[in-house]
Amino acid sequence: MVATERWLLRHDLPPGGGDLGGLARLDMAPLRETLGASTIIVASDVDNPLLGPIGAAAVFGRQKGAGPHDVEALERSLRQWSTVVSDATGRNDAERAGAGAARGTGYAALALLDAEIRPGTELILDLIDFGRKVVGADLVVTGEGSLDAQSLAGKAPIGVAHAAASASVRVVAVAGRLQLSAAQLREAGIAAAYPLTDLEPDLNRCIANAGPLLRSVGGQIAKDWLS
């Protein structure tokens, strides 16, 4: 149970990252009784730490619409959260890779559930036996909503490209929008990218008509790579 202590009273914290700034004490007993000897594996496609310029608030807060003052407030709250968690657990996981995933959920998994964080793409590719199944393929098509600098931190298209490269199979990517250069794509193992915004620059119309645009891109990929 998470609680604050004000005027010697105990109050459960309401939902929301901002209220973590009022955290005073963490009661771990109910969680420990529930977990028992469970082993937790977390699949994560980012390696951001909890705090700092590439942490949960700075990166994912902005993604979700937080302004500069909101980001500062969230950073303070997350720092207080990590301090109280460290006091309760005797460990410091705030700087570990993946702690900032899902706006700090990765940190909770590491510090409170003693979880192992594995790259999400690597885990899924292992589960579906991708390395064996891709052998002999003519082309691999992968994709993401936005191919950008965050993609290079270990998201699905890059993991797929690396796995396909091991089998000497070419990879192209489809994306809603593209913010990587041709050189960055090549370095990541992606031969070409097909952003939907090349067909429909207006983002709202692009989202609304994603299905027809994807079919059009699929036809172009077939002409470019499989004809």
N, C-alpha and C positions, 0 to 999 in steps of 0.2 A: 504494500500500500504506500502511495506517495502522499506526503502530508506536509503542510506548513505549520509552524508554531508561532503564533502571534498572541500577545497578551496571555501567554501560557495556555492558549486554547489550541485544539487540534482541528485542522480543516483539510479535507481531501482537496487536491488540486483539480480544477476544471480542465477539460481538454484544451489543447493549444500550446504551441511552443513558447509563447510569450509568458505564460504563467509559470514556467519552470524557473523563472527568476526569483520567485518567492519560495522555492523549495528549501526546506531546512533539514529534513531527515528522511531517510528511506528505510522502510521496514521490509526486510528481505525474507522473513520467516515464512509467510504464506507461499511465496514463489519457490523457495527451497523444498517445501513439503510437496508441492505439486510436481516439480521437475523430477525428483528422485534421481535415478541413474540415466536419465534420457541423454541421448547424443543429438545435438542440433547441428545441422549443416545448412548454411545460408548461401544461396546462389546470388551473386551480385555482379553487375556489369560495370561498376565504377570502383575506383580505388581511392576516392577522396577521403581525407581524414575528417574528424568531426568539426574541428575548429580551424580558424585562420582564413587566409585569402582564397584557398581552394576548398574550404570546408563546406558543411551542409548549408549554413545560412547564406554565405557569400555566393555559392554557385546555385543551389537548388531553390533557395528563397527567391532569388531574382527570377529564376525560371517560372516560378509560380506567381509572379507579379509583385513581390515585396519591393518597396522603395528603399532608398539608402538608409533612412531612419529606422525602417522596419528591420532591415538586415542587421543594423547595429544592435537593436533591441534583442533580436533573436540570437545573435552571437553572445551577448551577455547572459542570456537565459541558458543557452547551451553550455556555456562555461560554468555557470553555477550548477547545472545538472551534473556535469562531469565531475565537479569537485565533490558533490554529495555522494555520487555513486562510488567514487574512489575511496571516500571515507568509509563507506559501508562494505566495500568488497576487498579493499586493500590492494587494488590493481589499477593501473592507468592505461586505458585502451584508446584514449581520445586521438592519439596520433597514428594509430594503426590504419593501414590501408583498408578501405571499405567501411570505416567507422562512420563516415558521412553519408553513406548510401541511404536512399529513401528518406532524406532529410533528417538523418541521425538514427534511423532504425537499426542500421548496422552496428552502431556503438552499443545500443541496448542489447543486441544479440550477443555481441562479444563480451561485454562486461557483466551482464546479468544472467545470460543463458550459457556462458562459457562455450559459445558457438565457434565452429570453424567456418571461416568465410572462404568460399571457392569462387573463382571467376565463373559467372553464370553461363557464359557461352561454352566454356570448357566442360562444365558439368553436363550440360544438355547434349553437347556433341558426343561425349563419352556414353551417355545413356542411350542414345540412338545409334551408336556404333557408326558415326559419320565417317571416320577415317577409313573403314573398310568399304562402306557403301559408295563412297565417292570415286573409288578407283575405277578408271575406265570411262568416266563421264566425259561428255564433250564440253560441257559448260555448267558452271554453278552460278545461279542468280540469287543474290542476297539483297537485303534492303533495310531501310530505316526511315523514320519520319524525317529526320534531318541528319544528313551526313556532315558533321562538323568536327571541331577540335575535340569535343567530348567523345565522339566515336572512336578516336585514336587511343583513348584511355582504356580500351578493352571491351567495347560494346560488340554486339553480335556480328555485324558485317566484317569487322576486322578479324575476329576469331574464326569465322567461316573462311575468310580469305587465306589465313595462315594455314588452316587445316587442309584446304584444297591445294595450296601450293605444295604441301608435302607429297601430294599425289600427282603433281604436275598437271593440274586441271585449271583452266582459265576461269576467272571470276569477274562478273560484272555486277553492279549494284543499281538498284532502283531506290530513289529517295523522293520525299515530298519536295525537299529543297537541298541544294548542294552548296556547302561553304568550304570545301576543300579544293586545293589546286590539283592540277593534273599530276604534278610531281608528288604531292602528298598521297594521292590515290595509288600511284605506282609503287611508292615506298611501302604502302600498306598491303600491296599484293592485289589491288583491284585494277583491272585493265581499263575499265571505262565505267562511268556513272551516268545514269539517265534520270535527271530530276524532272518531276512533273511540272514544276514551275517553268520549264522551258516551253511546255505546251500551253500552260495557262498561268501567266504571271500573277494574276489576281489571286491572293492567297485564299480568300473566302470561297471563290468559285472553284479553285483548285481542290479544296477540301470537299466541297459539295459534290464535285464531279470526279472524285478519286477513282471510282470503278471504271468508267469509260476511258479515263486517262491512262490507267494501268493497262487496260487491254490494248490501247494504242501503243504504249511503250513496249509491251510484250511482243507485238508484231514487229516493231522496229528492231528489237534485240534479235529476234529470229532471222531477220534479213541481214543484219550486220554480222552475226556470229555463227549461224547454223545453215546458211544457204550455200 
